[in-house]
Amino acid sequence: MVEIPAGGADAVPAAEVEDMELYHPKSWWTKYVFSQDAKIIAVQYSITAISIGLVALVLSWLMRLQLAFPGYFAFIDADHYYQFITMHGMIMVVYLLTALFLGGFGNYLIPLMVGARDMVFPYANMLSYWIYLLAVLILVAGFFAPGGPTGAGWTLYPPQSVLSGTPGGQDWGILLMLSSLIVFVIGFTMGGLNYVVTVLQGRARGMTLMRMPLTVWGIFTATVMALLAFPALFVACVMMLFDRLLGTSFFMPAIVEMGTQLQHAGGSPILFQHLFWFFGHPEVYIVALPAFGIVSDLISTHARKNIFGYRMMVWAIVIIAALSFVVWAHHMYVSGMNPAFGFFFATTTLIIAVPTAIKVYNWVLTLWRGDIHLTLPMLFALAFIVTFVNGGLTGLFLGNVVVDVPLSDTMFVVAHFHMVMGVAPILVIFGAIHHWYPKVTGRMLNGVLGHIHYWITFLGAYAIFFPMHYLGLLGVPRRYYEIGETSFVPPSAHTLNIFITIMALIVGAAQVVFLFNLIWSLFRGKEASGNPWRATTLEWQTPQTPPAHGNWGKDLPVVYRWAYDYSVPGAPEDFIPQTQPATAGLTREVMR
Amino acid sequence: MAVVLILALLVVGSVLFHLLSPWWWTPIASNWTYIDNTLIVTFWITGVVFVAVVSFVAYCVWRFRHRPGNRAAYEPENRKLELLLASGTAVGVAAMLVPGLFVWNQFITVPTDAAPVEVVSQQWLWSFRLPGADGKLGRSETRDITPENPLGVNKNDAAGLDDVIIEGGELHLPVGKPVHILLRSIDVLHDFYVPEFRAKMDMIPGMITYFWFTPTRTGTFDILCAELCGVGHPQMRGTVVVEEAEAYQAWLAQQQTFTQLLASAELQPAN
């Protein structure tokens, strides 16, 4: 904290580099389809991600129906069940959450929030989307291929993932899944480099790194992580393809499959697990950090109060990102790796709880002495805090190596990761869509529909996943097509399963309300002003709403202050946009 | 204001559910009560934090809700408070981690008097191998597996000839004697899981993994596979019977050794 006399921040040098001439679309096709405008690409990413997400939602219904009414639905046999869980998991983690947060929100918000006209490499940005779409199509092709999609579980552990005991193992399923992931990583890299370089090089004058909104910090850091983590997945997929197609033995030891000696020897299945989780754990934070950033801005804006402890929030994001690269083997405590690793990975994992807890405290302390407007973005943010705290705390069970032993591979794990990286980030996505929809479309989302959707989704999801922990505590294993006759599972557990399934059906159906709201409001929603939430950040200061091509009209914005000047004492309004120069004579606290 | 009420109900409801729900861990049948204790410590610490944070959120939303004329305070940072909360969290985390690591050290340190018991998994069947009179298991190798030698025991290793081999049957263990469970898979990943023992470990083709425990009460327990191993995963069941020493010896005497297994295979040559 430093005392800077007002006007100090005005001493920004004039632009030394002339604006680059933007690419201008010449036809309808290049304007709306093969667009190089990040805002259009963002919408394309979002629509694709949400569409494939709906497939994952339906798959979750089907698997829940099987768990509640085993054998009742003839078309859900064991093969299909495992194909459903696999596709559900992979779609949700990679093709929905990663794509929506980085490709969707990243593309829309980074240029607008840092004051750029567009991403720095618009052509690569366009390619990124089309390659992502190709990856989605390859993934979906699995449903129509002979043998269907892979049923190896989203972790795709070899050797079973490429053997005949697993659906799709010796058919097209696993090949399409691996190919789709490889294509996804290629497409993501093009977008990811864009996001990183735009944040580093494309910021408006005066937009120092420590004046950036936390949304940008979250997406930026997550993208850096993704660029470092996805290569591990990429090589793992290539190696497994070689094992499957060329007869190599990267992950394949000597195996006797159903009485037949296979022609593999010397490979290590556990090597794949290390590669997978070296990607897979950072992936959790690739999804979580954008949500952390976005929810910080939602809370601050709608509580009309600066985010508490901004610098600590930035450092917490950076520290979490760094630590998340040295915790991956906490997914492997009972994998058979050298058990001595447990000491190291349990320690690093529990250390991550400290910066994460700091973030939670700072969100909550932002509410303290705020002026809380219970808008839908704020309500979703509150729901996020509850579910994230719940899911984060159960992570302390699973991260602590010895406590993980009885809980690993049970429904406790399923409940934990759904709460912490499914429900919590998705609630942020809903809040964020309510928050930024007026900027994207020029219209407000309908409040009544929004509230119906909010209450069912928040409470329903909590009712699904909170009790599920206790099934895991009881010992019910995950990834069971049916639990069957098992001595330690009482009939009441089955009743709970039926309850969870009913809640899942209801929560799933409530998403139709949200989709309807998105489409209906596009045409009938109340018209929004350029800054309906009276927010400080740059995207709300554009000359047009929705922002036109090039975002800023003739002159780029100049930034004079941090993103959180809400309720500044002495200021006439309860927010001061980042573009407003400091008033002469007024001395105030300025964040460096 | 509904949200304040709902948040409060959520806290109360979650605590009540925890206290009243009929779904709790199975009665323990091994020496790993330490694991259960660490779990209880974790429940207490995390439970208090959950109740505190969510209640505080509910209070803030009620107390600082927007009313005309309200204005938020302007307080960008509070170093002291942030430091205090961070160190408090660090203490809480250490209170869970330190006992956890001590118990983990016990978990991975096999006592020297633990009797070796080999569990061999395949799609979708459990088999077992116990040392014979010499107390040692013979060497084994996936490559040595044939229809007559389903576990791939090395015929040239004298230590293996008297090994007791149980295919797809049930495993018996004497109560009160520590066992060193050696885990082997001949095809894909599996995981030997008996909820009452609290221990589990993946089985990896090409590797031998392990854990140890002491059965502390007699009874019959389900063996489940805890690592997705293909479509037969949920059907991959077995039984482990923990019994008194005499009963165990009587059972052991009825099992066939590797030598007997090879001999019976010769009597019935494969067509």
Interface residues (C-beta under 8 A of the other chain):
Chain A: M1 A78 D79 Y82 G151 A152 G153 Y157 P159 Q160 L163 G165 T166 P167 G169 P253 A254 I255 V256 E257 M258 G259 Q261 A265 G266 G267 S268 P269 I270 A303 R304 K305 N306 F308 G309 Y310 R311 M312 V334 S335 G336 P339 A340 G342 F343 A346 T347 L350 I351 A353 V354 A357 I358 V360 Y361 N362 V364 L365 L367 W368 R369 G370 D371 I372 H373 L374 L379 L382 I385 V386 V389 N390 L393 T394 L396 F397 N400 V401 V402 V403 V405 P406 S408 D409 T410 L459 Y462 F466 P467 Y470 L471 L473 L474 G475 P477 R479 Y480 Y481 E482 I483 G484 T486 S487 F488 P490 S492 A493 L496 Y564 Y566 S567 V568 P569 D574 E589 M591
Chain B: M1 V3 I6 L7 L10 S14 F17 S21 P22 W23 W24 W25 T26 W32 Y34 I35 T38 L39 T42 I45 T46 V49 F50 V53 V54 F56 V57 C60 V61 F64 R65 H66 N70 R71 A72 A73 Y74 E75 P76 E77 N78 L81 E82 L85 A86 T89 A90 V93 M96 L97 G100 L101 V103 W104 N105 F107 I108 Q122 Q123 E141 T142 R143 I145 P147 G152 L183 I186 D187 V188 L189 D191 Y193 P195 E196 R198 A199 K200 M201 D202 M203 I204 P205 G206 M207 T209 T220 F221 D222 L224 C225 A226 E227 L228 C229 G230 V231 G232 H233 P234 Q235
